[in-house]
Amino acid sequence: SNRSKRPAQDEKLTRMLRRLISDKQASAEQVSKAIEDIEAYIEENSSAKQDLAQRAARIVGGGVVERYGNEQVQDAIRKWAKLDKQADKPKAPAGRNL
């Protein structure tokens, strides 16, 4: 089934994202703080980072970014969608740069 391919969604990340996109009245400071919290969390947690990248990539790929939060949130989603691409880049062979 398709479910086995997708890593389990990170529950803490889900809650943080919900808070970020559900409060349309949030101030710029609150939004910035929520984005910072998410970014700090994914730095500590590589599976959450992958989860976030995949979710963001689905939103961007589906052309529905505008449905999420404000412009600040949408910029973050676009940025997060690129995390997955960075993770997939093959590492340059050692010694190439010497």
Number of C-alpha atoms within 10 A of each C-alpha: 4 5 7 7 7 9 12 11 15 15 10 12 18 15 10 15 16 12 15 22 17 11 13 12 10 15 10 12 9 13 21 16 13 18 19 12 14 20 17 11 16 18 12 10 12 11 15 23 22 20 20 25 24 21 17 23 22 14 19 19 12 9 10 11 20 12 10 16 21 18 11 13 21 20 13 14 22 17 14 21 22 15 17 18 12 10 12 8 8 7 7 8 7 7 6 6 6 4
